Amino acid sequence: MTFFRTHLAECPVIAVLRGLTPVAADEAAKRLWHIGVELVEITVQDAAGFDTLKAVALTAASIGRLIGAGSVTSVEAFERTVSCGASFVVSPGLDVELIDHANDRRVPYLPGVATPSEIQLARSRGVLDQKLFPSRELGGTAFVKAMTGPFPDVQLVPSGGVSIADIDSYLAAGALGVGIGSEITESVGAQVMGDWLALREAAPS
């Protein structure tokens, strides 16, 4: 299986940490890893984001966890995130140059898509796991379900306006997982996420 299919099978959530200080992001990441969220992403839209990524990546490496970089929109930013310790990279949109670069570097990469044409283009470059963004504005679960017909081998990770309460409906529609931001950054949100994961683990298969 691909990197994303392997890890999202364990916990179908990418936790997106945006605009946090290194200390706050480190605390949030450790809380999320503890409850079972495998993939945590730090957005890197400015210099502060890269500083935060680098700090959390040190913690991740020391305890055998995974940290990724989000909002990556150029090859230069891609390389900088890898040098900071990112284990995977996520973009808000589709850029063939970035797909090819990720393939060359053998770094797990989740490009953003918003249309069937973009899904097909990413698929033609060998990318079968794709981020649907912004999901809510694009039709949410209805869009995900509609894309399973023409693209049965592609799996989408909806992000943008997705909440913990939406996870089950997205998974039922055929999503690989979801990206969730501020709702699970704080301890209360992390507890809700932990409760959801516990119920999922206890449910009969």
Accessible surface in RSA format (square Angstrom, percent):
REM  Atomic radii and reference values for relative SASA: ProtOr
REM  Chains: A
REM  Algorithm: Lee & Richards
REM  Probe-radius: 1.40
REM  Slices: 20
REM RES _ NUM      All-atoms   Total-Side   Main-Chain    Non-polar    All polar
REM                ABS   REL    ABS   REL    ABS   REL    ABS   REL    ABS   REL
RES MET A   1   178.03  92.2  92.93  61.5  85.10 202.6  80.80  68.7  97.23 128.8
RES THR A   2    59.99  42.7  50.52  51.2   9.48  22.6  59.34  79.7   0.65   1.0
RES PHE A   3    48.07  24.1  32.88  20.4  15.20  39.5  40.32  24.4   7.75  22.2
RES PHE A   4     5.89   2.9   5.89   3.6   0.00   0.0   5.89   3.6   0.00   0.0
RES ARG A   5    48.58  20.4  47.19  24.1   1.40   3.3  11.20  15.3  37.38  22.7
RES THR A   6    56.58  40.2  55.00  55.8   1.59   3.8  45.85  61.6  10.73  16.2
RES HIS A   7    39.82  21.8  39.76  27.6   0.06   0.1  25.90  26.7  13.91  16.2
RES LEU A   8     1.71   1.0   0.02   0.0   1.69   4.3   0.02   0.0   1.69   4.6
RES ALA A   9    55.61  51.1  32.19  49.7  23.42  53.3  41.91  59.0  13.70  36.3
RES GLU A  10   113.55  65.2  95.37  72.1  18.18  43.3  19.83  38.4  93.71  76.5
RES CYS A  11     1.56   1.2   0.80   0.9   0.76   1.8   0.80   2.0   0.76   0.8
RES PRO A  12     1.59   1.2   1.59   1.5   0.00   0.0   1.59   1.3   0.00   0.0
RES VAL A  13     0.08   0.1   0.00   0.0   0.08   0.2   0.00   0.0   0.08   0.2
RES ILE A  14     3.98   2.3   3.98   3.0   0.00   0.0   3.98   2.9   0.00   0.0
RES ALA A  15     0.00   0.0   0.00   0.0   0.00   0.0   0.00   0.0   0.00   0.0
RES VAL A  16    15.14  10.0  13.92  12.6   1.23   3.0  13.92  12.1   1.23   3.3
RES LEU A  17     2.23   1.2   0.42   0.3   1.80   4.5   0.44   0.3   1.79   4.8
RES ARG A  18   128.37  53.9 109.45  55.8  18.93  45.1  56.70  77.5  71.67  43.4
RES GLY A  19    79.81  98.4   0.00   N/A  79.81  98.4  41.13 112.9  38.68  86.6
RES LEU A  20    47.42  26.4  34.67  24.8  12.76  32.1  37.25  26.2  10.17  27.4
RES THR A  21    84.84  60.3  79.80  80.9   5.04  12.0  77.73 104.4   7.11  10.7
RES PRO A  22    53.60  39.1  52.57  47.9   1.03   3.7  53.04  43.8   0.57   3.5
RES VAL A  23   104.59  68.8 101.18  91.6   3.41   8.2 104.49  90.8   0.11   0.3
RES ALA A  24    38.02  35.0  32.82  50.6   5.20  11.8  34.86  49.1   3.16   8.4
RES ALA A  25     0.28   0.3   0.28   0.4   0.00   0.0   0.28   0.4   0.00   0.0
RES ASP A  26    24.81  17.4  24.81  24.7   0.00   0.0   9.67  22.8  15.15  15.1
RES GLU A  27    95.15  54.6  90.41  68.4   4.74  11.3  27.58  53.3  67.57  55.2
RES ALA A  28     1.10   1.0   1.06   1.6   0.04   0.1   1.08   1.5   0.02   0.1
RES ALA A  29     0.00   0.0   0.00   0.0   0.00   0.0   0.00   0.0   0.00   0.0
RES LYS A  30    93.91  45.8  88.74  54.4   5.17  12.3  43.55  39.2  50.36  53.6
RES ARG A  31    77.61  32.6  69.65  35.5   7.96  18.9  38.60  52.8  39.01  23.6
RES LEU A  32     0.26   0.1   0.26   0.2   0.00   0.0   0.26   0.2   0.00   0.0
RES TRP A  33     3.88   1.6   2.45   1.2   1.43   3.4   2.45   1.3   1.43   2.3
RES HIS A  34   155.17  84.8 130.30  90.6  24.86  63.6  81.92  84.4  73.25  85.2
RES ILE A  35    43.36  24.7  21.78  16.2  21.58  52.0  29.24  21.1  14.12  38.3
RES GLY A  36    31.81  39.2   0.00   N/A  31.81  39.2  26.43  72.5   5.38  12.1
RES VAL A  37     0.07   0.0   0.00   0.0   0.07   0.2   0.00   0.0   0.07   0.2
RES GLU A  38    45.55  26.2  42.30  32.0   3.25   7.7  14.98  29.0  30.57  25.0
RES LEU A  39     0.64   0.4   0.40   0.3   0.25   0.6   0.40   0.3   0.25   0.7
RES VAL A  40     0.00   0.0   0.00   0.0   0.00   0.0   0.00   0.0   0.00   0.0
RES GLU A  41     4.83   2.8   4.83   3.7   0.00   0.0   0.00   0.0   4.83   3.9
RES ILE A  42     3.52   2.0   3.52   2.6   0.00   0.0   3.52   2.5   0.00   0.0
RES THR A  43     7.31   5.2   3.67   3.7   3.64   8.7   0.16   0.2   7.16  10.8
RES VAL A  44     5.89   3.9   0.00   0.0   5.89  14.2   0.00   0.0   5.89  16.0
RES GLN A  45   124.81  69.8  85.99  62.8  38.82  92.4  30.06  64.0  94.75  71.9
RES ASP A  46    86.51  60.6  76.57  76.2   9.95  23.5  39.46  92.9  47.05  46.9
RES ALA A  47    64.37  59.2  56.11  86.6   8.26  18.8  56.73  79.9   7.64  20.2
RES ALA A  48    63.92  58.8  57.07  88.1   6.85  15.6  61.25  86.3   2.67   7.1
RES GLY A  49     9.66  11.9   0.00   N/A   9.66  11.9   9.25  25.4   0.41   0.9
RES PHE A  50    15.58   7.8  14.89   9.2   0.69   1.8  15.19   9.2   0.39   1.1
RES ASP A  51    86.74  60.8  80.60  80.2   6.14  14.5  21.10  49.7  65.64  65.5
RES THR A  52     4.10   2.9   4.10   4.2   0.00   0.0   2.68   3.6   1.42   2.1
RES LEU A  53     0.00   0.0   0.00   0.0   0.00   0.0   0.00   0.0   0.00   0.0
RES LYS A  54   118.51  57.8 118.36  72.6   0.15   0.4  60.55  54.5  57.95  61.7
RES ALA A  55    35.72  32.8  26.96  41.6   8.76  19.9  30.60  43.1   5.12  13.6
RES VAL A  56     0.00   0.0   0.00   0.0   0.00   0.0   0.00   0.0   0.00   0.0
RES ALA A  57     8.01   7.4   4.55   7.0   3.46   7.9   4.92   6.9   3.09   8.2
RES LEU A  58   126.41  70.4 120.46  86.2   5.95  15.0 121.02  85.0   5.39  14.5
RES THR A  59    28.74  20.4  23.72  24.0   5.02  12.0  12.81  17.2  15.93  24.1
RES ALA A  60     2.56   2.4   2.56   3.9   0.00   0.0   2.56   3.6   0.00   0.0
RES ALA A  61    83.14  76.4  50.34  77.7  32.81  74.6  61.17  86.1  21.98  58.2
RES SER A  62    87.65  74.1  45.94  61.3  41.71  96.1  49.50 105.4  38.15  53.5
RES ILE A  63    91.95  52.3  62.92  46.9  29.02  69.9  72.57  52.3  19.38  52.6
RES GLY A  64    69.29  85.5   0.00   N/A  69.29  85.5  37.69 103.4  31.60  70.8
RES ARG A  65    96.10  40.3  84.21  42.9  11.89  28.3   9.64  13.2  86.46  52.4
RES LEU A  66    43.15  24.0  42.28  30.2   0.87   2.2  42.28  29.7   0.87   2.3
RES ILE A  67     1.54   0.9   1.42   1.1   0.12   0.3   1.42   1.0   0.12   0.3
RES GLY A  68     0.00   0.0   0.00   N/A   0.00   0.0   0.00   0.0   0.00   0.0
RES ALA A  69     0.00   0.0   0.00   0.0   0.00   0.0   0.00   0.0   0.00   0.0
RES GLY A  70     0.00   0.0   0.00   N/A   0.00   0.0   0.00   0.0   0.00   0.0
RES SER A  71    18.66  15.8  10.66  14.2   8.01  18.4   3.04   6.5  15.62  21.9
RES VAL A  72     0.17   0.1   0.00   0.0   0.17   0.4   0.17   0.1   0.00   0.0
RES THR A  73    92.00  65.4  72.33  73.3  19.67  46.9  45.38  60.9  46.62  70.5
RES SER A  74    44.88  37.9  40.88  54.6   3.99   9.2  37.33  79.5   7.54  10.6
RES VAL A  75    42.02  27.7  38.51  34.9   3.51   8.5  38.51  33.5   3.51   9.5
RES GLU A  76   143.54  82.4 132.65 100.4  10.89  25.9  53.84 104.1  89.70  73.2
RES ALA A  77    18.98  17.5  16.28  25.1   2.70   6.1  18.72  26.4   0.26   0.7
RES PHE A  78     0.00   0.0   0.00   0.0   0.00   0.0   0.00   0.0   0.00   0.0
RES GLU A  79    59.90  34.4  56.87  43.0   3.03   7.2  35.37  68.4  24.53  20.0
RES ARG A  80   109.76  46.1 104.43  53.2   5.33  12.7  35.13  48.0  74.62  45.2
RES THR A  81     0.00   0.0   0.00   0.0   0.00   0.0   0.00   0.0   0.00   0.0
RES VAL A  82    36.97  24.3  27.21  24.6   9.76  23.5  27.21  23.6   9.76  26.5
RES SER A  83    92.09  77.8  52.68  70.3  39.40  90.8  52.26 111.3  39.82  55.8
RES CYS A  84    17.27  13.1  10.28  11.5   6.99  16.4   1.72   4.3  15.56  16.8
RES GLY A  85    37.30  46.0   0.00   N/A  37.30  46.0  26.25  72.0  11.05  24.8
RES ALA A  86    10.88  10.0   0.00   0.0  10.88  24.8   0.00   0.0  10.88  28.8
RES SER A  87    39.08  33.0  25.01  33.4  14.08  32.4  15.27  32.5  23.82  33.4
RES PHE A  88     0.00   0.0   0.00   0.0   0.00   0.0   0.00   0.0   0.00   0.0
RES VAL A  89     0.00   0.0   0.00   0.0   0.00   0.0   0.00   0.0   0.00   0.0
RES VAL A  90     1.20   0.8   1.20   1.1   0.00   0.0   1.20   1.0   0.00   0.0
RES SER A  91     1.94   1.6   1.94   2.6   0.00   0.0   1.94   4.1   0.00   0.0
RES PRO A  92    44.71  32.6  37.37  34.1   7.34  26.7  37.55  31.0   7.16  44.5
RES GLY A  93    32.65  40.3   0.00   N/A  32.65  40.3  30.45  83.6   2.20   4.9
RES LEU A  94    41.29  23.0   6.92   4.9  34.38  86.4   7.11   5.0  34.18  92.0
RES ASP A  95    51.30  35.9  46.43  46.2   4.88  11.5  18.18  42.8  33.13  33.0
RES VAL A  96    44.37  29.2  40.03  36.2   4.33  10.4  40.03  34.8   4.33  11.7
RES GLU A  97   114.00  65.4 106.12  80.3   7.88  18.8  38.33  74.1  75.67  61.8
RES LEU A  98     1.84   1.0   1.84   1.3   0.00   0.0   1.84   1.3   0.00   0.0
RES ILE A  99     0.63   0.4   0.42   0.3   0.21   0.5   0.42   0.3   0.21   0.6
RES ASP A 100    47.91  33.6  46.38  46.2   1.53   3.6  23.97  56.4  23.94  23.9
RES HIS A 101    37.22  20.3  34.64  24.1   2.58   6.6  22.70  23.4  14.52  16.9
RES ALA A 102     2.55   2.3   1.72   2.7   0.83   1.9   1.93   2.7   0.62   1.7
RES ASN A 103    81.14  56.0  63.28  61.2  17.86  43.0  26.18  63.0  54.97  53.1
RES ASP A 104   118.49  83.0  88.07  87.7  30.42  71.9  27.91  65.7  90.58  90.3
RES ARG A 105    97.80  41.1  82.12  41.9  15.69  37.4  29.00  39.6  68.81  41.7
RES ARG A 106   215.50  90.5 183.14  93.4  32.36  77.1  67.44  92.2 148.06  89.7
RES VAL A 107    20.79  13.7  14.20  12.9   6.59  15.9  15.43  13.4   5.36  14.5
RES PRO A 108    38.48  28.0  26.22  23.9  12.26  44.6  37.83  31.2   0.64   4.0
RES TYR A 109    18.44   8.6   5.48   3.1  12.96  33.7   5.48   4.1  12.96  16.0
RES LEU A 110     0.94   0.5   0.94   0.7   0.00   0.0   0.94   0.7   0.00   0.0
RES PRO A 111     0.00   0.0   0.00   0.0   0.00   0.0   0.00   0.0   0.00   0.0
RES GLY A 112     0.02   0.0   0.00   N/A   0.02   0.0   0.02   0.1   0.00   0.0
RES VAL A 113     1.48   1.0   0.00   0.0   1.48   3.6   1.39   1.2   0.09   0.2
RES ALA A 114    28.68  26.4  25.23  38.9   3.45   7.9  25.23  35.5   3.45   9.1
RES THR A 115    56.65  40.3  56.28  57.1   0.38   0.9  54.65  73.4   2.01   3.0
RES PRO A 116    63.73  46.4  63.27  57.7   0.46   1.7  63.56  52.5   0.17   1.1
RES SER A 117    86.54  73.1  75.13 100.3  11.41  26.3  40.26  85.7  46.28  64.8
RES GLU A 118    56.81  32.6  56.05  42.4   0.76   1.8  14.43  27.9  42.38  34.6
RES ILE A 119     0.19   0.1   0.19   0.1   0.00   0.0   0.19   0.1   0.00   0.0
RES GLN A 120   108.13  60.5 107.53  78.6   0.59   1.4  19.88  42.3  88.25  66.9
RES LEU A 121    79.57  44.3  75.51  54.0   4.06  10.2  79.29  55.7   0.28   0.8
RES ALA A 122     0.00   0.0   0.00   0.0   0.00   0.0   0.00   0.0   0.00   0.0
RES ARG A 123   101.19  42.5  92.62  47.2   8.57  20.4   5.70   7.8  95.49  57.9
RES SER A 124    80.00  67.6  40.53  54.1  39.47  90.9  45.94  97.8  34.06  47.7
RES ARG A 125    96.37  40.5  80.58  41.1  15.78  37.6  14.10  19.3  82.27  49.9
RES GLY A 126    60.22  74.3   0.00   N/A  60.22  74.3  32.59  89.4  27.63  61.9
RES VAL A 127    16.82  11.1  13.36  12.1   3.47   8.4  16.82  14.6   0.00   0.0
RES LEU A 128    57.76  32.2  53.84  38.5   3.92   9.9  53.84  37.8   3.92  10.6
RES ASP A 129     6.85   4.8   5.38   5.4   1.47   3.5   4.36  10.3   2.49   2.5
RES GLN A 130     0.00   0.0   0.00   0.0   0.00   0.0   0.00   0.0   0.00   0.0
RES LYS A 131    18.50   9.0  18.50  11.4   0.00   0.0   4.54   4.1  13.96  14.9
RES LEU A 132     0.06   0.0   0.06   0.0   0.00   0.0   0.06   0.0   0.00   0.0
RES PHE A 133    67.25  33.6  63.54  39.4   3.71   9.6  63.54  38.5   3.71  10.6
RES PRO A 134    46.68  34.0  46.68  42.6   0.00   0.0  46.68  38.5   0.00   0.0
RES SER A 135     0.00   0.0   0.00   0.0   0.00   0.0   0.00   0.0   0.00   0.0
RES ARG A 136   151.76  63.7 137.02  69.8  14.74  35.1  51.65  70.6 100.11  60.7
RES GLU A 137   130.05  74.7  92.91  70.3  37.14  88.4  58.25 112.7  71.80  58.6
RES LEU A 138    51.71  28.8  34.56  24.7  17.15  43.1  39.74  27.9  11.97  32.2
RES GLY A 139    42.00  51.8   0.00   N/A  42.00  51.8  31.93  87.6  10.07  22.6
RES GLY A 140     8.59  10.6   0.00   N/A   8.59  10.6   8.53  23.4   0.06   0.1
RES THR A 141    47.92  34.1  44.84  45.5   3.08   7.3  14.41  19.4  33.51  50.7
RES ALA A 142    71.17  65.4  57.88  89.3  13.30  30.3  66.22  93.3   4.96  13.1
RES PHE A 143    31.31  15.7  26.24  16.3   5.06  13.2  30.83  18.7   0.47   1.3
RES VAL A 144     2.02   1.3   1.62   1.5   0.41   1.0   1.62   1.4   0.41   1.1
RES LYS A 145   142.01  69.3 137.45  84.3   4.56  10.9  79.90  71.9  62.10  66.2
RES ALA A 146    57.76  53.1  37.19  57.4  20.57  46.8  49.43  69.6   8.33  22.1
RES MET A 147    22.88  11.9  21.97  14.5   0.91   2.2  22.20  18.9   0.69   0.9
RES THR A 148    57.63  41.0  49.45  50.1   8.17  19.5  34.48  46.3  23.15  35.0
RES GLY A 149    57.61  71.0   0.00   N/A  57.61  71.0  38.95 106.9  18.66  41.8
RES PRO A 150    84.89  61.9  51.37  46.8  33.51 121.8  64.42  53.2  20.46 127.2
RES PHE A 151    15.91   8.0  15.33   9.5   0.58   1.5  15.51   9.4   0.40   1.1
RES PRO A 152   106.06  77.3  76.36  69.6  29.70 108.0  79.54  65.7  26.51 164.8
RES ASP A 153    51.46  36.0  42.76  42.6   8.70  20.6  37.60  88.5  13.86  13.8
RES VAL A 154    12.60   8.3   2.09   1.9  10.50  25.3   2.09   1.8  10.50  28.5
RES GLN A 155    52.04  29.1  51.36  37.5   0.68   1.6  11.73  25.0  40.30  30.6
RES LEU A 156     6.48   3.6   5.17   3.7   1.30   3.3   5.17   3.6   1.30   3.5
RES VAL A 157     1.50   1.0   1.50   1.4   0.00   0.0   1.50   1.3   0.00   0.0
RES PRO A 158     0.00   0.0   0.00   0.0   0.00   0.0   0.00   0.0   0.00   0.0
RES SER A 159    11.38   9.6  11.38  15.2   0.00   0.0   2.12   4.5   9.26  13.0
RES GLY A 160    19.72  24.3   0.00   N/A  19.72  24.3  17.03  46.7   2.69   6.0
RES GLY A 161    43.05  53.1   0.00   N/A  43.05  53.1  25.31  69.5  17.74  39.7
RES VAL A 162    11.93   7.9   0.15   0.1  11.79  28.4   0.65   0.6  11.28  30.6
RES SER A 163    29.94  25.3  29.71  39.7   0.23   0.5  23.56  50.2   6.39   8.9
RES ILE A 164     9.12   5.2   7.71   5.7   1.42   3.4   7.71   5.5   1.42   3.8
RES ALA A 165    93.02  85.5  57.21  88.3  35.81  81.5  68.80  96.9  24.22  64.2
RES ASP A 166    42.35  29.7  41.86  41.7   0.49   1.2   4.39  10.3  37.96  37.9
RES ILE A 167     0.00   0.0   0.00   0.0   0.00   0.0   0.00   0.0   0.00   0.0
RES ASP A 168    87.07  61.0  81.72  81.3   5.35  12.7  32.96  77.6  54.11  54.0
RES SER A 169    56.58  47.8  45.94  61.3  10.64  24.5  45.47  96.8  11.11  15.6
RES TYR A 170    11.72   5.5  11.72   6.7   0.00   0.0   3.89   2.9   7.83   9.7
RES LEU A 171    51.01  28.4  35.97  25.7  15.04  37.8  36.35  25.5  14.67  39.5
RES ALA A 172    93.55  86.0  49.51  76.4  44.05 100.2  62.38  87.8  31.18  82.6
RES ALA A 173    12.59  11.6   4.38   6.8   8.22  18.7   9.12  12.8   3.48   9.2
RES GLY A 174    30.96  38.2   0.00   N/A  30.96  38.2  22.78  62.5   8.18  18.3
RES ALA A 175     7.96   7.3   0.00   0.0   7.96  18.1   0.00   0.0   7.96  21.1
RES LEU A 176    19.62  10.9  12.29   8.8   7.32  18.4  13.81   9.7   5.81  15.6
RES GLY A 177     0.00   0.0   0.00   N/A   0.00   0.0   0.00   0.0   0.00   0.0
RES VAL A 178     0.00   0.0   0.00   0.0   0.00   0.0   0.00   0.0   0.00   0.0
RES GLY A 179     4.04   5.0   0.00   N/A   4.04   5.0   2.33   6.4   1.72   3.8
RES ILE A 180     1.21   0.7   0.44   0.3   0.77   1.9   1.21   0.9   0.00   0.0
RES GLY A 181    25.46  31.4   0.00   N/A  25.46  31.4  14.92  41.0  10.53  23.6
RES SER A 182    99.28  83.9  81.79 109.2  17.49  40.3  48.87 104.1  50.41  70.6
RES GLU A 183    79.28  45.5  61.37  46.4  17.91  42.6  44.31  85.7  34.97  28.6
RES ILE A 184     0.21   0.1   0.06   0.0   0.16   0.4   0.06   0.0   0.16   0.4
RES THR A 185    14.38  10.2  13.96  14.2   0.42   1.0  10.68  14.3   3.70   5.6
RES GLU A 186   114.51  65.7 114.51  86.6   0.00   0.0  47.49  91.8  67.03  54.7
RES SER A 187    63.69  53.8  57.76  77.1   5.93  13.7  28.53  60.8  35.16  49.3
RES VAL A 188   114.63  75.4 111.16 100.6   3.47   8.4 114.55  99.5   0.08   0.2
RES GLY A 189     8.06   9.9   0.00   N/A   8.06   9.9   5.81  15.9   2.25   5.0
RES ALA A 190     1.89   1.7   1.89   2.9   0.00   0.0   1.89   2.7   0.00   0.0
RES GLN A 191   107.42  60.1 104.35  76.3   3.07   7.3  41.49  88.3  65.93  50.0
RES VAL A 192    70.31  46.3  69.09  62.5   1.22   2.9  69.58  60.5   0.74   2.0
RES MET A 193     0.00   0.0   0.00   0.0   0.00   0.0   0.00   0.0   0.00   0.0
RES GLY A 194    14.33  17.7   0.00   N/A  14.33  17.7   9.07  24.9   5.26  11.8
RES ASP A 195    70.62  49.5  68.63  68.3   1.99   4.7  24.16  56.9  46.46  46.3
RES TRP A 196    33.16  13.3  30.00  14.5   3.15   7.4  28.08  15.0   5.07   8.2
RES LEU A 197    19.57  10.9  16.07  11.5   3.50   8.8  16.32  11.5   3.25   8.7
RES ALA A 198    62.34  57.3  49.09  75.8  13.25  30.1  57.45  80.9   4.89  13.0
RES LEU A 199   130.80  72.8 125.39  89.7   5.41  13.6 126.15  88.6   4.64  12.5
RES ARG A 200    92.24  38.7  74.84  38.2  17.40  41.4  31.63  43.2  60.62  36.7
RES GLU A 201   150.93  86.7 127.02  96.1  23.91  56.9  49.11  95.0 101.82  83.1
RES ALA A 202    83.86  77.1  48.66  75.1  35.20  80.1  59.36  83.6  24.49  64.9
RES ALA A 203    57.54  52.9  39.24  60.5  18.30  41.6  44.79  63.1  12.75  33.8
RES PRO A 204   132.87  96.8 102.19  93.2  30.67 111.5 113.79  94.0  19.08 118.6
RES SER A 205   162.24 137.1  85.27 113.8  76.97 177.3  85.69 182.5  76.56 107.3
END  Absolute sums over single chains surface
CHAIN  1 A     9374.7       7236.3       2138.3       5392.0       3982.7
END  Absolute sums over all chains
TOTAL          9374.7       7236.3       2138.3       5392.0       3982.7
